[in-house]
Amino acid sequence: MTTKMKVLVTGGSGIVGHYVIDELYKLGHEVVNADKFR
């Protein structure tokens, strides 16, 4: 059984961050992206 978590990802607009966010969503976690995208 997996515990659902609320996760803050910094730099989620980059390649690695985007991958991490996708995987966390697939696992059912709530994800918040904090990035200084220009």
Summary of the structure (lengths in Angstrom):
residues: 38
radius of gyration: 10.3
end to end distance: 39.1
largest distance: 39.1
contacts: 78
relative contact order: 0.35
helix: 32%
strand: 26%
